[in-house]
Amino acid sequence: MALRDIIILPDKRLRSVSKPVAKISDDIRALVADMFETMYEAPGIGLAAIQVGVPSRVVVMDLSKRDTAAEPKVFINPEITWSSEEKSPYEEGCLSIPEVHEDVERPARVKVKFLDLDGNPHQEDAEGLFATCIQHEVDHLNGVLFIDHISKLKRDRIIKKFIKAAKRAEEED
């Protein structure tokens, strides 16, 4: 296992659409292990492979509370197959957009189908934080960021701030 660098806005890779995993190989298993280590270290509750620069449809998640046993979940090729009409607001953040939190309204409940690390198909109903998190991570796989769900004014402000920070970092190098 190894910590990987999390790519940060305005990195253009965050806007790319990730490719489906054709075969669950040792490389994918190693990626998942690295993603968990990176997510826990950050700390975060979900991470898409593209956030560590790998354009594969892989998501890791752990919604357990800090002082309880870990509940790691892996989603290979996740796909949201149904969304409720009912919406639910949630304050979201993102490891690729650090220190930014905004209320985002998403479907309150979804169904998600995916493969586990052994290649077995699953379908789960998600609600609450699970529904929000899986939608957020599947968005990443499609090149969509949570700030795409807020007002254009707020989004533009956030993007401008990260572009300035990236330019400053380049100048310091």
Accessible surface in RSA format (square Angstrom, percent):
REM  Atomic radii and reference values for relative SASA: ProtOr
REM  Chains: A
REM  Algorithm: Lee & Richards
REM  Probe-radius: 1.40
REM  Slices: 20
REM RES _ NUM      All-atoms   Total-Side   Main-Chain    Non-polar    All polar
REM                ABS   REL    ABS   REL    ABS   REL    ABS   REL    ABS   REL
RES MET A   1   167.31  86.6  92.78  61.4  74.52 177.4  77.27  65.7  90.03 119.3
RES ALA A   2    51.35  47.2  47.07  72.6   4.28   9.7  51.35  72.3   0.00   0.0
RES LEU A   3    97.25  54.2  70.69  50.6  26.57  66.8  70.81  49.7  26.44  71.2
RES ARG A   4    77.74  32.6  64.37  32.8  13.37  31.8  24.47  33.4  53.27  32.3
RES ASP A   5   130.40  91.3 117.38 116.8  13.02  30.8  35.61  83.8  94.79  94.5
RES ILE A   6    37.66  21.4  20.43  15.2  17.23  41.5  20.43  14.7  17.23  46.8
RES ILE A   7    16.55   9.4  12.05   9.0   4.49  10.8  16.55  11.9   0.00   0.0
RES ILE A   8    66.67  37.9  58.88  43.9   7.79  18.8  58.88  42.4   7.79  21.1
RES LEU A   9    10.80   6.0   8.24   5.9   2.56   6.4   8.24   5.8   2.56   6.9
RES PRO A  10    44.94  32.8  33.96  31.0  10.98  39.9  34.89  28.8  10.05  62.5
RES ASP A  11    41.67  29.2  28.13  28.0  13.54  32.0  17.65  41.5  24.02  24.0
RES LYS A  12   176.53  86.1 166.19 102.0  10.34  24.6 118.85 107.0  57.68  61.4
RES ARG A  13   112.38  47.2 110.29  56.2   2.09   5.0  53.68  73.4  58.70  35.6
RES LEU A  14     0.19   0.1   0.19   0.1   0.00   0.0   0.19   0.1   0.00   0.0
RES ARG A  15   100.84  42.3  81.80  41.7  19.04  45.3  51.49  70.4  49.35  29.9
RES SER A  16    42.62  36.0  35.23  47.0   7.39  17.0  41.02  87.4   1.60   2.2
RES VAL A  17    93.22  61.3  80.20  72.6  13.01  31.4  80.20  69.7  13.01  35.3
RES SER A  18     3.25   2.7   0.00   0.0   3.25   7.5   0.00   0.0   3.25   4.6
RES LYS A  19   143.34  69.9 141.39  86.8   1.95   4.6  97.83  88.1  45.51  48.5
RES PRO A  20    95.57  69.7  80.46  73.3  15.11  54.9  80.46  66.4  15.11  93.9
RES VAL A  21    15.52  10.2   2.86   2.6  12.66  30.5   7.63   6.6   7.89  21.4
RES ALA A  22   112.12 103.1  64.98 100.3  47.13 107.2  74.99 105.6  37.13  98.4
RES LYS A  23   153.59  74.9 141.03  86.5  12.56  29.9 109.40  98.5  44.19  47.1
RES ILE A  24    27.15  15.4  10.82   8.1  16.33  39.4  10.82   7.8  16.33  44.3
RES SER A  25    32.05  27.1  29.02  38.7   3.03   7.0  25.59  54.5   6.46   9.1
RES ASP A  26   112.40  78.7 105.10 104.6   7.29  17.2  36.00  84.7  76.39  76.2
RES ASP A  27   116.30  81.5 108.93 108.4   7.36  17.4  28.63  67.4  87.67  87.4
RES ILE A  28    19.82  11.3  19.80  14.8   0.02   0.0  19.82  14.3   0.00   0.0
RES ARG A  29    94.86  39.8  89.47  45.6   5.39  12.8  43.21  59.1  51.65  31.3
RES ALA A  30    53.25  49.0  44.86  69.2   8.39  19.1  52.59  74.1   0.66   1.8
RES LEU A  31     7.22   4.0   7.22   5.2   0.00   0.0   7.22   5.1   0.00   0.0
RES VAL A  32     4.76   3.1   4.76   4.3   0.00   0.0   4.76   4.1   0.00   0.0
RES ALA A  33    30.14  27.7  25.00  38.6   5.14  11.7  30.00  42.3   0.14   0.4
RES ASP A  34    14.38  10.1  14.38  14.3   0.00   0.0   0.00   0.0  14.38  14.3
RES MET A  35     0.00   0.0   0.00   0.0   0.00   0.0   0.00   0.0   0.00   0.0
RES PHE A  36    25.33  12.7  25.33  15.7   0.00   0.0  25.33  15.4   0.00   0.0
RES GLU A  37    51.84  29.8  46.47  35.2   5.37  12.8  20.39  39.4  31.46  25.7
RES THR A  38     4.77   3.4   3.70   3.8   1.07   2.6   3.70   5.0   1.07   1.6
RES MET A  39     0.00   0.0   0.00   0.0   0.00   0.0   0.00   0.0   0.00   0.0
RES TYR A  40    93.39  43.6  77.77  44.2  15.61  40.6  78.92  59.3  14.47  17.8
RES GLU A  41   118.59  68.1  97.40  73.7  21.19  50.5  23.37  45.2  95.22  77.7
RES ALA A  42    42.52  39.1   3.86   6.0  38.65  87.9  14.04  19.8  28.48  75.4
RES PRO A  43    76.51  55.8  63.01  57.4  13.50  49.1  63.01  52.0  13.50  83.9
RES GLY A  44    14.03  17.3   0.00   N/A  14.03  17.3   9.98  27.4   4.05   9.1
RES ILE A  45    64.77  36.9  62.36  46.5   2.41   5.8  62.36  44.9   2.41   6.5
RES GLY A  46     7.39   9.1   0.00   N/A   7.39   9.1   0.16   0.4   7.23  16.2
RES LEU A  47     0.00   0.0   0.00   0.0   0.00   0.0   0.00   0.0   0.00   0.0
RES ALA A  48     0.00   0.0   0.00   0.0   0.00   0.0   0.00   0.0   0.00   0.0
RES ALA A  49     0.00   0.0   0.00   0.0   0.00   0.0   0.00   0.0   0.00   0.0
RES ILE A  50     2.22   1.3   2.22   1.7   0.00   0.0   2.22   1.6   0.00   0.0
RES GLN A  51     2.22   1.2   2.22   1.6   0.00   0.0   0.00   0.0   2.22   1.7
RES VAL A  52    14.66   9.6   0.00   0.0  14.66  35.3   0.13   0.1  14.53  39.4
RES GLY A  53    23.97  29.6   0.00   N/A  23.97  29.6   3.77  10.3  20.21  45.3
RES VAL A  54    37.25  24.5  36.64  33.2   0.62   1.5  37.25  32.4   0.00   0.0
RES PRO A  55    65.36  47.6  64.03  58.4   1.33   4.8  64.03  52.9   1.33   8.3
RES SER A  56    22.47  19.0  22.47  30.0   0.00   0.0   0.24   0.5  22.23  31.1
RES ARG A  57    34.09  14.3  34.09  17.4   0.00   0.0   7.67  10.5  26.42  16.0
RES VAL A  58     0.00   0.0   0.00   0.0   0.00   0.0   0.00   0.0   0.00   0.0
RES VAL A  59     0.00   0.0   0.00   0.0   0.00   0.0   0.00   0.0   0.00   0.0
RES VAL A  60     0.00   0.0   0.00   0.0   0.00   0.0   0.00   0.0   0.00   0.0
RES MET A  61     0.00   0.0   0.00   0.0   0.00   0.0   0.00   0.0   0.00   0.0
RES ASP A  62     6.56   4.6   2.85   2.8   3.72   8.8   2.38   5.6   4.18   4.2
RES LEU A  63    44.45  24.8  27.27  19.5  17.19  43.2  28.03  19.7  16.42  44.2
RES SER A  64    25.53  21.6   7.28   9.7  18.24  42.0   6.01  12.8  19.52  27.3
RES LYS A  65   153.47  74.9 146.85  90.1   6.62  15.8 103.96  93.6  49.51  52.7
RES ARG A  66   174.42  73.2 140.30  71.5  34.12  81.2  78.45 107.2  95.97  58.2
RES ASP A  67   145.46 101.9 107.84 107.3  37.62  89.0  41.58  97.9 103.88 103.6
RES THR A  68    80.63  57.3  59.27  60.1  21.36  50.9  65.27  87.7  15.36  23.2
RES ALA A  69    84.18  77.4  63.52  98.0  20.66  47.0  75.27 106.0   8.91  23.6
RES ALA A  70    63.03  57.9  38.04  58.7  24.99  56.8  39.77  56.0  23.26  61.6
RES GLU A  71   107.38  61.7 100.16  75.8   7.22  17.2  35.91  69.5  71.47  58.4
RES PRO A  72    75.95  55.4  53.72  49.0  22.23  80.8  53.78  44.4  22.18 137.8
RES LYS A  73    70.01  34.2  65.33  40.1   4.68  11.1  55.57  50.0  14.44  15.4
RES VAL A  74    25.33  16.7  16.67  15.1   8.66  20.9  16.67  14.5   8.66  23.5
RES PHE A  75     0.90   0.5   0.90   0.6   0.00   0.0   0.90   0.5   0.00   0.0
RES ILE A  76     0.05   0.0   0.05   0.0   0.00   0.0   0.05   0.0   0.00   0.0
RES ASN A  77    37.64  26.0  28.17  27.2   9.47  22.8  16.90  40.7  20.73  20.0
RES PRO A  78     1.64   1.2   0.00   0.0   1.64   6.0   0.00   0.0   1.64  10.2
RES GLU A  79    87.87  50.4  85.68  64.8   2.19   5.2  28.90  55.9  58.97  48.1
RES ILE A  80    49.23  28.0  24.68  18.4  24.56  59.2  24.68  17.8  24.56  66.6
RES THR A  81    63.29  45.0  25.87  26.2  37.42  89.2  32.38  43.5  30.91  46.7
RES TRP A  82   109.60  44.0 102.24  49.5   7.36  17.3  83.62  44.6  25.99  42.2
RES SER A  83    52.27  44.2  32.82  43.8  19.46  44.8  18.05  38.4  34.23  47.9
RES SER A  84     5.10   4.3   1.67   2.2   3.43   7.9   2.39   5.1   2.71   3.8
RES GLU A  85   170.34  97.8 148.76 112.5  21.57  51.4  68.35 132.2 101.99  83.3
RES GLU A  86   103.08  59.2  90.76  68.7  12.32  29.3  45.46  87.9  57.62  47.0
RES LYS A  87   108.58  53.0  87.60  53.7  20.99  50.0  57.28  51.6  51.30  54.6
RES SER A  88    33.58  28.4  31.65  42.2   1.93   4.4  12.18  25.9  21.40  30.0
RES PRO A  89    90.02  65.6  77.20  70.4  12.82  46.6  77.43  63.9  12.59  78.2
RES TYR A  90    80.08  37.4  75.05  42.7   5.03  13.1  52.51  39.5  27.57  34.0
RES GLU A  91   114.97  66.0  93.39  70.7  21.58  51.4  20.52  39.7  94.46  77.1
RES GLU A  92     8.77   5.0   4.98   3.8   3.80   9.0   8.72  16.9   0.05   0.0
RES GLY A  93    27.12  33.4   0.00   N/A  27.12  33.4   7.80  21.4  19.33  43.3
RES CYS A  94    15.02  11.4   0.64   0.7  14.38  33.8   6.33  16.0   8.69   9.4
RES LEU A  95    38.41  21.4  29.34  21.0   9.07  22.8  30.92  21.7   7.50  20.2
RES SER A  96     0.00   0.0   0.00   0.0   0.00   0.0   0.00   0.0   0.00   0.0
RES ILE A  97     0.34   0.2   0.00   0.0   0.34   0.8   0.00   0.0   0.34   0.9
RES PRO A  98    53.51  39.0  46.39  42.3   7.13  25.9  50.43  41.6   3.08  19.2
RES GLU A  99   159.66  91.7 125.57  95.0  34.09  81.2  45.60  88.2 114.06  93.1
RES VAL A 100    11.58   7.6   8.14   7.4   3.44   8.3  11.11   9.7   0.47   1.3
RES HIS A 101   107.96  59.0  87.16  60.6  20.80  53.2  48.66  50.1  59.30  69.0
RES GLU A 102    35.15  20.2  32.57  24.6   2.57   6.1   2.96   5.7  32.19  26.3
RES ASP A 103   102.02  71.5  83.82  83.4  18.19  43.0  25.81  60.7  76.21  76.0
RES VAL A 104     1.45   1.0   0.00   0.0   1.45   3.5   1.25   1.1   0.20   0.5
RES GLU A 105   110.50  63.4  89.68  67.9  20.81  49.6  22.40  43.3  88.10  71.9
RES ARG A 106    10.85   4.6   8.55   4.4   2.30   5.5   5.81   7.9   5.04   3.1
RES PRO A 107    23.37  17.0  21.74  19.8   1.63   5.9  21.74  17.9   1.63  10.1
RES ALA A 108    12.80  11.8   9.89  15.3   2.91   6.6  11.35  16.0   1.45   3.8
RES ARG A 109    92.87  39.0  92.87  47.3   0.00   0.0  30.60  41.8  62.28  37.7
RES VAL A 110     1.02   0.7   0.00   0.0   1.02   2.5   0.00   0.0   1.02   2.8
RES LYS A 111    68.97  33.6  68.97  42.3   0.00   0.0  38.36  34.5  30.60  32.6
RES VAL A 112     0.00   0.0   0.00   0.0   0.00   0.0   0.00   0.0   0.00   0.0
RES LYS A 113    94.90  46.3  94.90  58.2   0.00   0.0  40.19  36.2  54.71  58.3
RES PHE A 114    16.98   8.5  10.46   6.5   6.51  16.9  14.84   9.0   2.13   6.1
RES LEU A 115    51.83  28.9  51.83  37.1   0.00   0.0  51.83  36.4   0.00   0.0
RES ASP A 116    31.87  22.3  31.87  31.7   0.00   0.0  19.71  46.4  12.17  12.1
RES LEU A 117    47.05  26.2  45.37  32.5   1.68   4.2  45.37  31.9   1.68   4.5
RES ASP A 118   112.61  78.9  83.63  83.2  28.98  68.5  18.38  43.3  94.23  94.0
RES GLY A 119    31.01  38.2   0.00   N/A  31.01  38.2  13.31  36.5  17.70  39.6
RES ASN A 120    73.50  50.7  73.06  70.6   0.43   1.0  12.75  30.7  60.75  58.7
RES PRO A 121   107.80  78.6  91.28  83.2  16.52  60.1  91.55  75.6  16.25 101.0
RES HIS A 122    77.42  42.3  65.82  45.7  11.61  29.7  51.49  53.1  25.94  30.2
RES GLN A 123   106.22  59.4  75.43  55.1  30.79  73.3  25.15  53.5  81.07  61.5
RES GLU A 124    55.23  31.7  50.51  38.2   4.71  11.2  25.34  49.0  29.88  24.4
RES ASP A 125   101.96  71.4  78.80  78.4  23.16  54.8  34.82  82.0  67.13  67.0
RES ALA A 126     2.49   2.3   0.00   0.0   2.49   5.7   1.53   2.2   0.96   2.6
RES GLU A 127   120.32  69.1 111.31  84.2   9.01  21.5  31.31  60.6  89.01  72.7
RES GLY A 128    41.33  51.0   0.00   N/A  41.33  51.0  35.71  98.0   5.62  12.6
RES LEU A 129    55.57  31.0  49.26  35.2   6.32  15.9  49.26  34.6   6.32  17.0
RES PHE A 130    29.07  14.5  27.49  17.0   1.58   4.1  27.49  16.7   1.58   4.5
RES ALA A 131     0.80   0.7   0.80   1.2   0.00   0.0   0.80   1.1   0.00   0.0
RES THR A 132     9.18   6.5   9.18   9.3   0.00   0.0   4.36   5.9   4.82   7.3
RES CYS A 133     7.23   5.5   3.97   4.4   3.26   7.7   3.79   9.6   3.44   3.7
RES ILE A 134     0.00   0.0   0.00   0.0   0.00   0.0   0.00   0.0   0.00   0.0
RES GLN A 135    11.98   6.7  11.09   8.1   0.88   2.1   4.89  10.4   7.09   5.4
RES HIS A 136    14.72   8.0  13.19   9.2   1.53   3.9   6.60   6.8   8.12   9.5
RES GLU A 137     5.91   3.4   5.91   4.5   0.00   0.0   0.00   0.0   5.91   4.8
RES VAL A 138    11.77   7.7  11.77  10.7   0.00   0.0  11.77  10.2   0.00   0.0
RES ASP A 139    24.46  17.1  24.46  24.4   0.00   0.0   0.55   1.3  23.91  23.9
RES HIS A 140     1.04   0.6   1.04   0.7   0.00   0.0   0.50   0.5   0.54   0.6
RES LEU A 141     0.00   0.0   0.00   0.0   0.00   0.0   0.00   0.0   0.00   0.0
RES ASN A 142    60.85  42.0  50.33  48.6  10.52  25.3  15.46  37.2  45.40  43.9
RES GLY A 143     7.24   8.9   0.00   N/A   7.24   8.9   0.37   1.0   6.87  15.4
RES VAL A 144    45.38  29.9  45.38  41.1   0.00   0.0  45.38  39.4   0.00   0.0
RES LEU A 145     0.67   0.4   0.00   0.0   0.67   1.7   0.67   0.5   0.00   0.0
RES PHE A 146     2.39   1.2   0.02   0.0   2.37   6.2   0.02   0.0   2.37   6.8
RES ILE A 147     0.00   0.0   0.00   0.0   0.00   0.0   0.00   0.0   0.00   0.0
RES ASP A 148    46.19  32.4  25.34  25.2  20.86  49.3  17.72  41.7  28.48  28.4
RES HIS A 149    82.23  44.9  51.83  36.0  30.40  77.8  41.50  42.8  40.73  47.4
RES ILE A 150    20.60  11.7   4.79   3.6  15.81  38.1  13.06   9.4   7.54  20.5
RES SER A 151    63.18  53.4  44.89  59.9  18.29  42.1  53.45 113.8   9.74  13.6
RES LYS A 152   136.17  66.4 129.43  79.4   6.74  16.0 100.74  90.7  35.43  37.7
RES LEU A 153   118.55  66.0 112.67  80.6   5.87  14.8 115.62  81.2   2.92   7.9
RES LYS A 154    95.97  46.8  94.30  57.9   1.67   4.0  51.16  46.0  44.81  47.7
RES ARG A 155    50.00  21.0  50.00  25.5   0.00   0.0   4.61   6.3  45.39  27.5
RES ASP A 156    60.40  42.3  55.60  55.3   4.80  11.3  27.54  64.8  32.86  32.8
RES ARG A 157   148.22  62.2 140.81  71.8   7.40  17.6  64.94  88.8  83.27  50.5
RES ILE A 158    16.34   9.3  15.23  11.3   1.10   2.7  16.34  11.8   0.00   0.0
RES ILE A 159    43.66  24.8  43.66  32.5   0.00   0.0  43.66  31.4   0.00   0.0
RES LYS A 160   129.52  63.2 127.45  78.2   2.07   4.9  71.63  64.5  57.89  61.7
RES LYS A 161   113.05  55.1 106.76  65.5   6.28  15.0  82.08  73.9  30.96  33.0
RES PHE A 162    16.13   8.1  15.25   9.4   0.89   2.3  15.25   9.2   0.89   2.5
RES ILE A 163    65.25  37.1  65.18  48.6   0.07   0.2  65.19  46.9   0.06   0.2
RES LYS A 164   118.55  57.8 116.29  71.4   2.26   5.4  67.13  60.4  51.42  54.8
RES ALA A 165    40.67  37.4  35.40  54.6   5.27  12.0  36.22  51.0   4.46  11.8
RES ALA A 166    35.79  32.9  26.16  40.4   9.63  21.9  33.88  47.7   1.91   5.1
RES LYS A 167   124.46  60.7 123.48  75.8   0.98   2.3  76.03  68.4  48.43  51.6
RES ARG A 168   134.42  56.4 133.59  68.1   0.83   2.0  58.20  79.5  76.22  46.2
RES ALA A 169    53.15  48.9  49.41  76.2   3.74   8.5  52.19  73.5   0.96   2.5
RES GLU A 170   129.44  74.3 115.87  87.7  13.57  32.3  40.41  78.2  89.03  72.7
RES GLU A 171   142.17  81.6 106.49  80.6  35.67  84.9  52.79 102.1  89.38  73.0
RES GLU A 172   144.56  83.0 107.44  81.3  37.12  88.4  48.11  93.1  96.45  78.7
RES ASP A 173   157.12 110.1  95.21  94.8  61.91 146.4  56.47 132.9 100.65 100.4
END  Absolute sums over single chains surface
CHAIN  1 A     9697.8       8016.2       1681.6       5312.3       4385.6
END  Absolute sums over all chains
TOTAL          9697.8       8016.2       1681.6       5312.3       4385.6
